[in-house]
Amino acid sequence: MATFKHISVVTLATDLEAGTPVVVLDVRDPGSFAGGRVPGALRLDNNSAPQIIATANKTAKTVVCCYHGHSSQGAAQFLAEQGFTDVYSLDGGVTMWAMSQTCETA
């Protein structure tokens, strides 16, 4: 069975700063997403999931984030089961990201 991996905030920040192609998907509610997110993140929910799954490069490094790194694990596993081959859950979530990095806002 396909599965996801874990990624730290430090590793994700290093990848983004280096210009490494990374797709960041955020599963938090719309208000939290608008209030601050990993730069370039897209919101993943039940409405956007079919479009993202249909159009995404499934071999691209894909990082799923949530509040604290728990809900993102289920979403990352779901994406792995949909054929995504390089999918990660962000350890500590956006909360950890906000403590160590700058968040983008709407």
C-alpha positions as CSV (number, residue, x, y, z in Angstrom):
1,M,0.0,0.0,0.0
2,A,1.2,3.5,-0.9
3,T,2.0,5.7,2.1
4,F,3.2,9.2,3.0
5,K,6.3,10.5,4.7
6,H,6.9,13.2,7.3
7,I,8.7,16.5,6.7
8,S,10.0,19.0,9.2
9,V,9.3,22.8,9.0
10,V,13.1,23.3,8.6
11,T,13.3,20.9,5.6
12,L,10.2,22.5,4.0
13,A,11.6,26.0,4.5
14,T,15.0,24.9,3.0
15,D,13.2,23.4,0.0
16,L,11.1,26.6,-0.6
17,E,14.1,28.9,-0.1
18,A,16.2,26.8,-2.6
19,G,13.4,27.0,-5.2
20,T,12.8,23.3,-5.1
21,P,9.4,22.6,-6.7
22,V,7.0,21.8,-3.8
23,V,3.2,21.8,-3.9
24,V,1.8,22.7,-0.4
25,L,-1.8,21.8,0.3
26,D,-3.5,23.1,3.5
27,V,-6.5,21.3,4.9
28,R,-7.5,23.9,7.5
29,D,-10.8,25.9,7.4
30,P,-11.1,28.9,5.1
31,G,-10.7,31.5,7.9
32,S,-7.5,29.9,9.3
33,F,-6.1,29.6,5.8
34,A,-6.8,33.2,5.0
35,G,-5.3,34.3,8.3
36,G,-1.9,32.7,7.6
37,R,-0.4,29.8,5.7
38,V,2.8,28.5,4.2
39,P,3.7,30.7,1.2
40,G,2.1,29.4,-2.0
41,A,-0.1,26.9,-0.3
42,L,-3.4,25.8,-1.9
43,R,-6.4,25.0,0.2
44,L,-7.4,21.3,0.0
45,D,-11.0,20.4,1.0
46,N,-13.8,18.2,-0.2
47,N,-14.7,20.7,-2.9
48,S,-11.1,21.3,-4.3
49,A,-9.8,17.7,-3.9
50,P,-11.3,16.3,-7.2
51,Q,-9.8,19.1,-9.2
52,I,-6.4,18.9,-7.5
53,I,-6.3,15.1,-7.9
54,A,-7.3,15.4,-11.6
55,T,-4.8,18.1,-12.5
56,A,-1.8,17.7,-10.1
57,N,1.6,16.3,-11.1
58,K,1.4,13.2,-8.9
59,T,5.2,12.8,-8.9
60,A,5.8,16.3,-7.6
61,K,6.9,16.8,-4.0
62,T,3.6,17.4,-2.2
63,V,3.4,18.6,1.4
64,V,0.1,18.5,3.3
65,C,-0.4,20.8,6.3
66,C,-3.0,21.4,9.0
67,Y,-3.0,23.1,12.4
68,H,-0.7,20.8,14.3
69,G,0.3,18.0,11.9
70,H,-2.4,15.5,12.8
71,S,-5.2,15.9,10.3
72,S,-2.7,16.3,7.5
73,Q,-1.6,12.7,8.0
74,G,-5.0,11.4,6.9
75,A,-5.1,13.7,3.9
76,A,-1.5,12.8,2.9
77,Q,-2.4,9.1,3.1
78,F,-5.5,9.7,1.0
79,L,-3.3,11.4,-1.7
80,A,-0.8,8.6,-1.6
81,E,-3.7,6.2,-2.2
82,Q,-4.7,8.4,-5.2
83,G,-1.3,7.9,-6.8
84,F,0.8,10.7,-5.4
85,T,4.3,9.2,-5.1
86,D,6.2,11.9,-3.1
87,V,3.7,13.1,-0.5
88,Y,4.5,14.4,3.0
89,S,2.7,15.5,6.2
90,L,4.2,18.7,7.8
91,D,5.3,17.8,11.3
92,G,3.9,20.4,13.7
93,G,1.6,21.9,11.0
94,V,1.1,25.6,10.4
95,T,1.4,26.3,14.1
96,M,5.0,25.1,14.0
97,W,5.6,26.9,10.7
98,A,4.3,30.2,12.2
99,M,6.6,29.9,15.2
100,S,9.6,29.6,12.9
101,Q,8.8,31.2,9.6
102,T,6.7,33.9,8.0
103,C,3.1,33.1,7.0
104,E,1.5,34.4,3.9
105,T,-2.0,36.0,4.4
106,A,-4.9,36.7,2.0
